[in-house]
Amino acid sequence: MKKLFCLILLATFATACVYTPSIQQGNILQQEEVNKIEPGMTKSQIAFILGKPALNTNLDDNTWYYLYYLEPSSGESRSKRLILHFVGDKLERMEGTIKPEKE
């Protein structure tokens, strides 16, 4: 009986101490880097500043998706997205939850 009690107690403590890591996916977008993006820039200029997009479909090469998601081990999850629309090789417009700040 004492062994069973110790086993149950050990199992209870072991499950209470499970570590849950933070989950981070996508492109980490820094506001300072996003502020450098302007309409008229080329795809190669933007890739130099922000890196390659997290999602770039072969069906539409004129839309780049920079996505970021963080699920912390404690607290609220966060997500950011920046969607760039190109005409040819030039940036036409931007949308999303993170945009360049006006100075």
Residue, then its C-alpha position, 0 to 999 in steps of 0.5 A: m500500500k505504501k509503495l502504491f501511495c509513493l508511486i501515485l505521489l511521484a506521478t502527480f509531481a512528475t506531471a506537474c513539472v512538465y516544461t512547455p516550450s514557447i513556439q515561434q514560427g515564421n519571419i521575425l519582423q523588426q519595426e526598424e527593418v520594416n520602416k526601410i520598405e517603400p513602394g517602388m523597391t525591387k524584390s531583391q532589395i526587399a529580400f535583402i532587408l527582410g529576408k525571403p518571405a515565409l510563404n511565397t506561392n508559385l501560383d502568385d509570385n507577385t504577392w509575398y507573405y511575411l508571417y510571424y507567430l509566437e505561442p509563449s509557454s505562458g501568456e497570450s499568443r502574438s502574431k504579425r503579418l506583412i503582405l507585399h504586393f508587387v507589379g512586375d519586380k516593383l513593390e506596389r502596396m503593403e498591408g497587414t498588422i505591421k507596416p512602416e511607421k511614418e517619421 
